[in-house]
Amino acid sequence: MEKVTIFGRTSCGFCVGAIRLCEARGFEFKWVDMIEEDITKADIAQKIGKPVHTVPQIFVGEQHIGGYDEFSAFVRQQETAEH
């Protein structure tokens, strides 16, 4: 899998869940703390071309996957395709 980038906040349970999922699967990932980096949901919305209401926002390579639920489903789909 291409490198995963997780935009989120440390106080967000779903953000932590996305990190744990990457760690459990051995995915290369980058954590971007939106507060530390002064990144807003509007900044991400501009990048993906649609409104963003929640975090985390997760990318695989340059592909926007969505939030935790979408990422979890994407991972399951990738694992199924590999078998």
FENWO-V476030 format. One record per helix or strand. SS is the DSSP state (helix for helix, strand for strand). FROM is the first residue (numbers start at 0). LEN is the number of residues. Records with the same first field share a line. If there is no record, write none. Layout:
BEGIN
SS->FROM-LEN  FROM-LEN
END
This chain:
BEGIN
strand->3-5  28-5  56-4  62-4
helix->12-13  40-8  67-15
END
